[in-house]
Amino acid sequence: MKIPAPLLLKFKEDPRSFFKFLKVFDKAQNKLVPFRMNQEQEELLDALLEHNRIVVCKARQIGCSTLIRAYFLWKSYVQTEPTRHAIISYTRDSADHLHSIDKQFYFELPKPLQRKLSKSSARTLKFSDTGAELRSFTGGGKGGATRSFTFSSAHISEFAFFDNQDDLLANTIASVGDGQVIIETTTNGPGDTYHRLCVEAQHKGSDWHICFFPWFTHKNYKKKSMFGQNGVPPMTEDEEWLMEEYGLQKQQLYWRRTQISTMGLEKFTREFPATIDEAFMTNSNVFFPTDIVDSIEIMNIGSEDKWYCEPHKGDRFCMGVDVAHGGGNDYSTISIVSATTLQPIYHYRCNTILPADFADKVWEVYWEFNEPYTIIEANGPGALVLYRCREYGMRNLYKSKNGKDWNTRKENKLAIYDHLRELMCNDHISVLESTLWSEIRNTVCNEGGAPSHPKGQCDDLLISFLLAQWAAKLKPAPSILEVRRVLMEEFIQKTKVRRIHARGPLPFRRKGQ
């Protein structure tokens, strides 16, 4: 049966008119009931209608995924072209559950509103008249599930629990193009791609819009207050502060206390945050201060060769190099920093390049940046790269007072980490590329107090950045006066005249100029 045109027009103008016909399962009543949006769903819908890239940070059981499923079904109804809308979740059960919401919405519609289906399966709903399609995928943590498909929009559920969030996000955006991408999840700790997106989305100029829903906006998160009754301790100072700060009721705070008593404070703040920062709070012993790291501007730059900015004229540079065997999560990296400002200028990161070929890359970058003072980590395959670079005639390489190359050990590892932490705490680092930011954010202290990374996460780019900053510490840039003095002496030596005018620093020259 064809849906009347006036009704379709009404649906197109306002999705809420379409939602009135949908039904959801109510656990408390154990039956299907009409879908009526709560406050959080109303706010999310407004964002979906206005923004193309949305990241949702939320407390549990807010109803965001249900609203997004209703929204995608609405899109498939009002769009006349053959659109395809993807659900991507990290497990098969989760993907199937989300798609079951789609099917429940459709099959519980009044019969006159049920468009004819050309396909209905465990993972697909396809309408025969428009070709519009709702399809679910399991990401499997690898991010390749949608690589061969093109979509109009995509909903990534529980994004924080994927193993390789960067690949998943890149593949999804490539599949969607200018279409809509919606990420919704509870948090899974700090320092991952999801955390980075949430931080970025709070900055002006970001492509991403963040929707945050704290736990206390949900009407069901209340419990009869027993503070000071039947042996229950009265409200603490923290609880009184929360009441004043957010205008909470005692029933809300008592519900909060009961939840904390069963799951602990850290898990509660992660699953039921009051602020975005609280969602990523952890009691883990992070090495770099969280507030400092989160305040640094994040840059997203494509390709292996990544430029932060063009160097200033007369700038001097330092280079750090970390060498890997290549493959998987093992990257060879190069970092360039300004010896004058200590800001990152350039980095290179690749997990497919062989050490012998990487030596050529190091040599190329070395000359592009006017022979910077360089520290190459000589551990493992780094010894080959260092040997090749010396054969090429590379000067300005690190040597210890004893004439030894750089080998990262427990003693000097702590020194280079401490140095970077000091720079960051003193506001010397103002911008970081997203991958480097994540590696810094993920750094924790092990049981012995030494900096380390969680299993499965890499720190290759961070190592080269640490070495570059250490090189800048060992060989700081001369002052402007010193530069002018040297240039003046060189000019006098060449021209052999008495009266001269000091010139400014020599300009930075790119290779080939």
C-alpha positions in Angstrom: 0.0 0.0 0.0 1.3 3.4 -1.0 1.7 6.0 1.8 -0.4 9.1 1.1 1.7 12.0 -0.2 0.4 14.5 2.3 1.4 12.2 5.2 4.9 11.6 3.6 5.3 15.4 3.3 4.4 15.8 7.0 6.9 13.1 7.9 9.6 14.9 5.9 8.9 18.2 7.5 9.1 16.8 11.1 10.5 13.4 12.1 8.5 13.6 15.3 5.3 13.1 13.3 6.8 9.8 12.1 8.0 8.8 15.5 4.5 8.9 16.9 3.8 5.7 15.0 6.8 3.8 16.4 6.7 1.4 19.3 9.5 0.4 21.8 9.8 -2.3 24.3 9.4 -1.1 27.9 11.3 -3.3 30.4 9.4 -2.0 33.4 6.0 -2.8 31.8 7.3 -5.8 29.9 5.4 -4.8 26.8 5.5 -2.6 23.6 4.6 1.0 24.2 4.4 4.1 21.9 7.8 5.7 21.4 7.9 9.0 23.3 11.2 10.8 23.4 12.9 11.8 26.6 14.8 15.1 27.1 18.1 13.6 26.0 16.6 12.1 22.8 15.0 15.4 22.0 18.3 17.2 22.2 20.1 14.5 20.2 17.5 14.7 17.4 18.0 18.4 17.1 21.7 17.8 16.7 21.1 15.0 14.1 19.0 17.4 12.0 21.7 20.1 12.1 25.1 18.4 12.1 26.9 15.9 9.8 29.5 14.6 12.2 28.3 13.8 15.7 30.1 12.2 18.6 27.9 11.3 21.6 29.3 11.1 25.1 26.8 9.8 27.6 25.7 7.9 30.7 24.4 4.4 30.3 20.8 3.7 29.3 20.0 7.2 28.1 18.3 5.9 24.9 20.6 7.4 22.3 20.9 4.3 20.2 17.2 3.8 20.1 16.7 7.4 18.9 19.4 7.0 16.2 17.7 3.8 14.9 14.3 5.7 14.7 16.1 8.6 12.9 17.7 6.2 10.3 14.3 4.6 9.6 12.8 8.0 9.2 15.6 8.9 6.7 14.9 5.8 4.7 11.2 6.7 4.5 11.5 10.4 3.5 14.4 10.1 1.0 13.3 9.1 -2.5 16.7 8.0 -3.8 18.2 4.5 -3.0 20.1 5.4 0.2 22.0 3.0 2.3 22.3 3.4 6.1 24.8 1.4 8.1 24.9 0.2 11.6 28.4 -0.8 12.8 29.0 -2.4 16.2 31.9 -4.2 17.7 30.2 -7.6 18.3 27.7 -9.6 16.3 25.2 -9.7 19.2 25.4 -5.9 19.5 24.9 -5.4 15.7 22.0 -7.8 15.7 20.4 -6.2 18.7 20.5 -2.7 17.0 19.1 -4.1 13.7 16.3 -5.9 15.7 15.2 -2.4 16.8 14.9 -1.4 13.1 12.8 -4.4 12.4 10.7 -3.9 15.5 10.0 -0.3 14.5 9.0 -1.3 11.0 6.9 -4.4 11.7 5.0 -2.6 14.5 4.0 0.3 12.2 0.4 0.4 11.2 -0.1 -1.7 8.1 -0.8 1.3 5.8 2.6 2.7 6.8 4.6 -0.4 6.1 6.4 0.1 2.8 6.9 -3.0 0.7 10.2 -4.8 1.4 12.4 -6.3 -1.3 14.6 -7.9 1.4 14.3 -8.7 5.1 17.1 -10.6 6.7 19.0 -10.9 9.9 21.1 -7.9 8.8 19.2 -6.1 6.1 15.9 -4.2 5.6 15.5 -3.0 2.0 12.4 -1.1 0.6 11.4 -2.1 -2.9 9.9 1.3 -4.0 12.9 3.6 -3.1 15.7 1.0 -2.8 16.5 2.5 0.7 18.4 0.1 2.8 19.2 -0.4 6.5 22.1 -2.7 7.0 24.1 -3.9 10.0 27.8 -4.7 10.2 30.2 -6.2 12.7 33.4 -4.2 12.8 35.3 -6.9 14.6 37.7 -4.4 15.9 39.5 -4.2 12.6 37.6 -1.5 10.9 37.4 -3.3 7.6 33.8 -4.4 7.6 32.5 -1.6 5.5 35.5 -1.0 3.2 33.8 -2.3 0.0 30.5 -0.5 0.6 29.2 3.0 0.0 26.7 4.5 2.4 24.6 7.6 2.9 25.1 7.6 6.6 26.6 5.4 9.3 25.9 4.8 13.0 28.9 3.4 14.9 27.8 2.0 18.3 30.1 1.4 21.3 33.0 2.9 19.3 35.3 3.1 22.4 35.4 -0.7 22.5 36.8 -1.3 19.0 40.4 -2.5 18.9 41.5 -0.2 16.0 39.4 2.9 16.2 41.5 4.9 13.7 41.1 2.4 10.9 37.4 2.0 11.6 36.8 5.7 11.5 38.9 6.3 8.4 37.1 3.4 6.5 33.7 4.6 7.6 34.3 8.2 6.5 35.7 6.9 3.2 32.5 4.9 2.7 30.1 7.7 3.7 31.9 10.6 2.0 29.9 13.8 2.7 27.2 11.8 4.4 26.4 11.6 8.1 28.5 9.8 10.7 27.2 9.3 14.2 29.4 7.9 17.0 27.7 6.8 20.2 29.3 4.9 23.1 30.1 4.8 26.7 33.7 5.5 27.5 36.4 2.9 27.8 39.2 4.9 29.4 41.3 7.9 28.4 43.7 8.4 25.5 42.0 6.6 22.7 40.6 8.0 19.4 37.2 8.4 20.9 38.6 10.5 23.7 40.5 12.6 21.2 37.3 13.2 19.2 35.5 14.4 22.3 38.3 16.8 23.1 38.5 18.0 19.5 34.8 18.5 19.3 34.9 21.0 22.1 37.2 23.3 20.2 36.0 25.9 17.7 36.5 24.9 14.1 36.1 21.1 14.6 34.2 19.1 12.0 32.7 17.2 14.9 29.8 18.2 17.1 29.6 16.7 20.6 26.4 15.8 22.4 27.0 15.1 26.1 24.4 13.7 28.4 25.2 13.5 32.1 23.6 10.9 34.3 21.5 13.3 36.3 19.4 14.4 33.3 17.8 10.9 33.2 14.5 10.9 35.1 14.8 7.3 36.2 18.1 7.8 38.0 16.5 8.5 41.4 15.9 6.5 44.6 14.1 7.4 47.8 16.6 9.2 50.0 17.7 7.5 53.2 20.5 9.9 54.1 20.8 10.1 57.9 18.1 7.4 58.4 18.3 3.8 59.7 22.1 4.0 60.2 22.8 5.5 56.8 25.5 8.2 57.0 24.3 11.7 56.1 25.4 13.5 52.9 29.1 13.9 52.5 30.8 17.2 51.5 31.2 15.9 48.0 27.5 15.1 47.7 26.6 18.5 49.1 28.8 20.1 46.5 27.2 18.1 43.7 23.8 19.2 44.9 24.8 22.8 44.9 26.8 22.7 41.7 24.3 20.9 39.5 21.0 21.6 41.4 20.5 17.9 42.2 17.9 16.3 44.4 18.6 14.1 47.4 16.9 11.2 45.6 19.4 11.5 42.7 22.4 11.7 45.0 21.1 8.7 47.0 20.8 6.7 43.8 24.3 7.7 43.0 25.6 6.5 46.3 23.9 3.1 45.9 25.5 2.7 42.5 28.9 3.6 43.8 28.6 1.1 46.6 28.2 -1.8 44.1 30.4 -0.8 41.2 33.0 1.6 42.8 33.6 5.3 42.1 35.9 4.9 39.1 33.5 2.6 37.2 30.6 4.8 38.1 32.2 8.1 36.9 33.1 6.3 33.6 29.7 4.9 33.0 27.6 7.7 34.6 29.7 10.8 34.2 28.6 14.3 35.3 31.0 16.1 32.9 33.0 15.1 29.8 36.3 15.2 31.7 34.8 12.9 34.3 33.8 10.4 31.6 37.5 9.8 30.9 38.7 10.1 34.5 40.7 7.2 35.8 42.6 6.3 39.0 45.4 5.0 37.0 48.7 6.6 37.6 49.1 8.7 34.4 52.5 10.0 33.7 51.6 13.2 32.0 49.1 15.4 33.8 45.7 14.9 32.4 44.6 18.5 32.5 47.8 19.6 30.7 47.4 17.0 27.9 43.7 17.7 27.4 44.4 21.5 27.1 46.8 21.1 24.1 45.4 21.8 20.7 45.0 18.7 18.5 45.7 18.6 14.8 44.5 16.0 12.3 46.8 15.7 9.4 46.6 13.1 6.7 49.4 11.0 5.1 52.6 9.5 6.5 54.5 12.8 6.1 52.9 15.3 8.4 53.7 19.0 8.6 52.5 21.0 11.5 53.6 24.3 10.0 56.2 25.9 7.8 59.4 26.8 9.8 60.4 30.4 10.5 63.3 31.9 8.8 66.5 31.2 10.5 65.0 28.4 12.6 67.2 25.6 13.8 65.9 22.0 14.2 66.5 18.9 16.1 65.5 15.4 14.9 64.6 12.2 16.8 64.4 8.8 15.0 62.9 5.5 16.2 63.4 2.5 14.0 61.1 -0.6 13.8 61.2 -3.9 12.0 57.9 -2.9 10.3 54.5 -4.5 10.2 51.4 -4.5 12.4 51.6 -2.0 15.3 55.3 -1.5 14.9 56.2 1.9 13.3 59.4 3.6 12.2 59.1 7.3 13.1 60.8 10.6 12.6 60.1 13.8 14.6 61.4 17.3 13.9 61.1 20.1 16.5 62.2 23.7 16.4 65.3 24.1 18.6 64.2 27.7 19.1 60.5 27.3 20.1 60.5 23.5 20.9 57.2 23.2 18.9 56.8 20.2 16.6 57.3 21.0 12.9 57.1 17.6 11.1 56.8 13.9 11.7 56.9 10.7 9.6 55.2 7.4 10.7 55.1 4.2 8.7 54.8 0.5 9.5 55.6 -0.9 6.1 59.0 0.6 5.4 62.1 -1.7 5.8 65.0 -0.4 7.9 67.3 -0.1 4.9 64.8 2.0 3.1 64.0 4.0 6.2 67.7 5.1 6.3 67.1 6.7 2.9 64.1 8.5 4.4 66.1 9.7 7.4 68.8 11.0 5.1 66.3 12.9 2.9 64.6 14.6 5.9 68.0 15.4 7.4 69.0 17.5 4.4 65.5 19.0 4.0 65.9 20.5 7.5 69.4 21.8 7.1 71.3 19.1 9.0 69.5 19.1 12.3 71.1 17.7 15.4 69.9 14.1 15.4 69.4 11.3 17.9 68.8 7.9 16.3 67.8 5.1 18.7 70.4 2.5 18.1 68.5 -0.4 19.7 67.7 -3.3 17.5 67.2 -2.4 13.8 68.2 1.2 14.6 71.8 0.1 14.5 71.5 -0.6 10.7 69.9 2.8 10.1 72.6 4.5 12.1 75.3 2.7 10.2 73.8 3.6 6.8 73.3 7.2 7.7 77.0 7.5 8.8 78.0 5.9 5.5 76.0 8.5 3.6 78.0 11.2 5.4 75.5 12.3 7.9 77.0 14.7 10.5 75.6 16.2 13.6 74.7 12.9 15.1 74.4 12.2 18.9 77.4 10.8 20.7 77.7 10.5 24.5 80.7 11.8 26.4 82.0 8.3 26.2 81.5 8.2 22.4 78.6 5.8 22.5 75.4 5.9 20.4 71.9 6.4 21.9 70.5 3.2 23.4 67.3 3.6 25.4 67.8 2.2 28.9 65.9 2.5 32.1 68.0 5.4 33.3 67.9 7.6 30.2 64.3 6.7 29.3 63.0 8.2 32.5 65.1 11.3 31.9 63.6 12.0 28.4 60.1 11.4 29.7 60.7 13.7 32.6 62.0 16.4 30.3 58.9 16.3 28.1 56.6 16.4 31.1 58.5 19.5 32.3 58.1 21.2 28.9 54.4 20.5 28.9 53.8 21.6 32.4 55.6 24.9 31.6 53.4 25.4 28.5 56.2 25.0 25.9 54.1 22.5 23.8 50.9 24.2 22.4 49.9 21.8 19.6 50.2 18.0 18.9 49.2 15.8 16.0 46.3 13.5 17.0 48.3 10.2 17.0 51.1 11.7 19.1 48.5 13.2 21.5 47.0 9.8 22.0 50.3 8.2 22.7 51.2 10.8 25.2 47.7 10.6 26.8 48.0 6.8 27.1 51.3 6.9 29.0 51.0 5.5 32.5 53.4 4.7 35.3 54.1 1.0 35.9 54.5 -0.5 39.3 58.1 0.7 39.5 57.1 4.2 38.6 58.6 4.1 35.1 56.5 5.4 32.1 54.9 2.6 30.0 52.0 1.9 27.6 49.1 -0.5 27.9 49.5 -3.8 26.1 48.5 -3.5 22.4 49.2 0.2 22.2 52.3 1.7 20.6 54.5 4.6 21.5 56.8 4.8 18.5 56.0 8.4 17.5 56.3 9.5 21.1 59.8 8.0 21.3 61.0 9.9 18.3 59.4 13.1 19.7 61.1 12.5 23.1 64.4 12.1 21.4 63.9 15.3 19.3 63.1 17.3 22.4 66.1 15.8 24.2 68.3 16.7 21.3 67.0 20.3 21.6 68.0 20.2 25.3 71.5 19.0 24.5 72.0 21.4 21.6 69.8 24.5 22.2 69.4 27.1 19.5 71.7 30.1 19.9 70.2 33.4 20.8 69.5 35.9 18.0 72.4 38.0 19.1 74.7 35.0 18.8 73.4 34.2 15.3 74.0 37.8 14.2 77.5 37.8 15.7 78.4 34.6 13.8 76.9 35.9 10.5 78.8 39.2 11.0 82.1 37.4 11.4 81.5 35.4 8.4 80.6 38.5 6.4 83.8 40.3 7.5 85.9 37.2 6.7 84.5 37.1 3.1 84.4 40.8 2.2 87.3 42.1 4.3 85.7 45.4 4.9 85.5 47.3 8.2 82.1 48.9 8.0 79.3 46.4 7.7 75.7 46.0 8.7 74.7 42.8 10.5 72.2 40.8 8.6 69.4 38.7 10.1 69.3 34.9 10.3 69.6 32.9 7.1 66.3 31.8 5.7 65.1 28.2 5.9 65.5 26.5 2.6 63.6 23.5 1.5 65.4 20.8 -0.5 65.6 21.5 -4.2 65.4 25.3 -3.8 
